């Protein structure tokens, strides 16, 4: 398969594998078997091997996959060569939490700007990032070569914010609001709805879920 057109679920799992492998290295574990990796992600070893074959990696030795080597292979697939800059729109509790948590986690993805309309937040450094007024959004995005935006603004502003981001040249949006967005085909949209996720968990708890 063309590595430029991997399935979305495969990309998600590759990111999860890398995070697990990094954790393994911090614990001094340098190799891992496919069934171990599968067990940590509640999937099958067959699925792990299939995902890795899609990216052209199948060199599992007697002691398992080399964690450092596999981290590099995954990084070469999913990371941008020189890195991408990210902006957060909406610096309420959620926006601040996202910025604080994410910054520094991945060297090829950097939150470099935030936007809000609250005068108590504008022209301040919040969670280590300069916060600008929304009216400055087009210039700041262009000046900082920002291509990805995270929307954590109030739901009733989400569509307007998305339109502004697209007009400013943003190519990827992660939507943390509860409002589904519609964007042009050339803009990649990922929607994360915490309410839906919680209701999904609640449903399976109600059903007496057992693995």
N, C-alpha and C positions, 0 to 999 in steps of 0.2 A: 504493500500500500504506500502511496505517496505520503511522506512524512508531513507534508504541508496540509494534508487533509485528513488528519486523524479524527476519529469520532470524539465528540465532546466528553463522553463518559471516560474514554481512555485518557484524555488529557487530565481530567479530574483525578483519576486513580494514579497517574504518573506523579502529579503534584503530591498526593498523599504518600506514595511510596518514598519520594525523596525526603519528605519530612520525617518519616519513620527511620529511614537510613541515617539521616543526620543525628537523630536521637540515639541510634545504635552506636554511632561513632563516639558520641559524648560519654557513653557508658563503657567504651573500650571494646565494643564488639565490631570486628572488622569484616566479618563475612556473615551471610544469612542465606538460608535455603528458601526456595520458593514456597514451600508449605509453611514455613515460619512467617514469611511476609504475608501470605494469604490469611493465616490465623489472626494476625494483628489487625487485618482489615475486614474480617468476617466474609471473605470470599474464598473461592477455590484456588488451589495451586495451578490448575489448568488456566484459570483466568489471568493469573499473574504472568505465567509463561506466554500466554497469547498476547498480552499487552506488550511485553518486552520484545517479542518477535516482531511486532508491528513497527518497532523503532530500530529493528535490526540488531538486537542484543540477545544473545542466547548462550553466552560463555559462562555457564555455571560449572564451577570446578568441584572437586570432591568435597571441599569444605564450604561450598555454596557460592553465592554471588559475592564478588568483591564490592563492598559497600561504597568505598571511595570512587571506584571506577564507574559504578552504576549511577552514582550521584552526578558525575560529570556527563555521562551519556544522556541522562534525563535533562540536565541543564542545557546541553547543546540543542535539544529538541524543543523545549518549551520556553527558554529564555531568549530575550532579544539580545543581539550581539553587543550593543553598546548600552543597553538599558533603556527603560521608558519612564517618563515622569508622569506623576499622578496628581490630581487635584481632588479635594473634598469640598462638596457644596453643602453647607449647613453644619455649623459648629455648635450644635446643641450637645446634650449629653452623649448621644449616639455618635455624632461626628467626632467629638473629642476622643471617645473610647476607641473608635476605629483607627484614628490617627496615632494615638499612643501605642496601641497594640501592634499596628502593622509596621511602623517606621523602624528600619533596621533589620527586619526579618528577612528581606531578600535584597541583595545588593543590586540586582538589575531592575528593581521596581522602587521608585522613590517618591513619597508624597512631598511635593515641593511647594504647594500653595493650598490655601483654604479660602472659602468665600462665604459671606453672610451679609445680612442687611442690618443686623443689630449694631447700633453705634457703640455698645459696650464691648463688642468683639472685634470690630473693624480696626485696622491699623495696630493690631496687637500680635504678639507671638503666642499662639495657643498650641499646646502639646508639641512645641518645638517647630511650629510651622507658621509662617507669616499669613495672617488673615486679611483679606482684601474685601472691599465692598463689591457687590455683584456687578455694579456698573463698570468695574475695572476688568471684569472677566475676559473679554476678548483680547485686550492688550496683554494681560498677564499670561494667558494661555499661549499666545504667540511668542512672547518674550522668553518664556521658560520652556518652549517646545514641549508642551503638555499634550499627551495623546489619549490619556485615560482619565475618566472622572468617576468619583463615587458620589452618588446622590443620597444624602441623609437629611434633607430638608423636610419641612412639614409636607404631608401628602398633598395638600391642596395647591402646592406650588410645583409639584414634581414635573408635570407636563411642560410648564413654562420654562423651568430650569433645563429640562432635556432639550427643548428647542434652542435655547441660548447656547448650550454646549455644542450641539450639532453645528449651529451657525458659526461658532468659533473655531470649528475644525476638529473637535474631539472625535476619535475613531472607536472608542470602546467605553461603555457605561456599565457600572455596577449599581443597580438600583436597590437601595435598602428601604424604600418607602413601600406602603401598602397599595400604591396605585400602579397598575400595569401601564407600561409605556409603549408608545409606537415610535420607532425611529427608522430612518432610511436603511435600505438593505446594506449599504456600505459601512454601517455602524454596528459593531457587535454589542448586543445587549444581554446582560445577565441579571435576572431578577431574583432577589432574595427576600422572601416574605416570612418574617419570624412567626407571625400569627398562623400561617398555613403550616409551617414546620411544627409548631407546638400542637396544633390540632391533629396533625398526623401522628405525633407521639401519643397524644391522649387517646386517639382511636385504638391504637394497638394495645395500649394499657387496658382499655375497656374490654378488648377482646381476649384478655388474658394471654398476651403474646408469650410464646415460648420458642426459643431457637431450636 
